[in-house]
Amino acid sequence: MTILSQSIARPTEEFTVYLLIFLQKYGNFTVYLYNLALKEEEMENRVSHRWVMVGLALALLCNSLYAGGSKEKSSEAKAAQSVKWTANSVWPPANHQTVGLEEFAKKVKEATQGKVEILVQSGGALGYKGPELLKVVRDGLVPVSDMLTSGVAGDEPLFGVVTLPFLIQSFQEGKVLNDIARPYFDKAAEKWNQKILYIAPWPAAGFWTKKEIKSVADMKGIKMRTYDKNGALVVQAVGGTPYPLPFSEVYSALATGVIDSVLTSTPTAVDAKFWEVLKYYVPANVTMATDLVTVNLKEFSKLDKATQDTLIKVGKEMEEIMWAKVAQLDKDMEATCNKNGIVTISPSKEFLNDLSKVTKQIRDDWLKTAPEDARKIVQEFNKKVGRE
């Protein structure tokens, strides 16, 4: 019989003391128990108390060893963990942003073999309007959400760069701007405890109105819904009044006469059935908005490295898909509006030049107070497209 087995079979006071000293680092509670057990006035049988102490000490030892083993297996447990995330979308189910988010969720589930499931709640079902979503995801109120990039620029001014009026002149230039801005946006999102999964475009915004608009003069006095600060400044520059309403309130505002026009893109016009309350569309290409799809960084970090990499890969694929689809989508959505009664009025070159002139100060003023990264983005973009 070994010394250890002999000691356990017939524990001596000395053995008990040594064992407890060894385990002291696992908590002062063991020392307290030992001192309590050795008080002679409370002991009737020191041997029986030594047995109790050995049992307690060995139990603590087993617990500590188990904990150590658990730490070693923690990475394995993390790798085996599956998650179910709710994804918020303020857009209707048929909107291309919602459809894209649903497709992304499907691809993620397949690519992760069910380890990550994303349930999309669309149409504002969770009660969020849009401008607050950067904070909502940051605080973990929902783990995943899409959000209008410039719509959350009130919290993160850098995101306003995508809708500088008349900065881009084509859909292709919009993609160039997005690619240049992406690393800067990633850094900004991290500051807000988020990871960007992908960025999806909207067709360029135009004017949807009740009356014909063919010149800057025709826009004076107009009451137009806008979706961000830059759009509001455009409306002010032409002598109108901007109304920064969330999408869910646009139709009722048009129907009741609170507003008489909207600055937005063709998919939104179809979603809201603008042909029921408006008559004309001017594709002025004022701005081209994008949507961010982000995940709470803390939730993302809970995934094992392989799963994280998979989500990033699927996100990149989804971004390419969305940019490829939207150019054709714009044409299809305009055709749907025309079929239902909306008349498209192509803007003249003179009209577009006048719009660019009256909005130049907006671009200049924004850049003066914009974050340094925003100025870098614009500089890199202008150099890339040859407008230095």
Sequence and secondary structure as in RCSB ss.txt:
>XXXX:A:sequence
MTILSQSIARPTEEFTVYLLIFLQKYGNFTVYLYNLALKEEEMENRVSHRWVMVGLALALLCNSLYAGGSKEKSS
EAKAAQSVKWTANSVWPPANHQTVGLEEFAKKVKEATQGKVEILVQSGGALGYKGPELLKVVRDGLVPVSDMLTS
GVAGDEPLFGVVTLPFLIQSFQEGKVLNDIARPYFDKAAEKWNQKILYIAPWPAAGFWTKKEIKSVADMKGIKMR
TYDKNGALVVQAVGGTPYPLPFSEVYSALATGVIDSVLTSTPTAVDAKFWEVLKYYVPANVTMATDLVTVNLKEF
SKLDKATQDTLIKVGKEMEEIMWAKVAQLDKDMEATCNKNGIVTISPSKEFLNDLSKVTKQIRDDWLKTAPEDAR
KIVQEFNKKVGRE
>XXXX:A:secstr
  HHHHHHHS  HHHHHHHHHHTGGG HHHHHHHHHHH GGG S HHHHHHHHHHHHHHHHHHHHHHHHHHHHHH
HHHHH  EEEEEE  S TTSHHHHHHHHHHHHHHHHTTTSEEEEEE TTTTS  STTHHHHHHTTSSSEEEEETG
GGTTT GGGGGGG TTS  SHHHHHHHHHHHHHHHHHHHHHTTEEEEEEEE    EEEESS   SSGGGTT EEE
 SSHHHHHHHHHTT EEE   GGGHHHHHHTTS SEEEE HHHHHHHTGGGT  EEE       EEEEEEEHHHH
HTS HHHHHHHHHHHHHHHHHHHHHHHHHHHHHHHHHHHTT EE    HHHHHHHHHHHHHHHHHHHHHS HHHH
HHHHHHHHHHT  
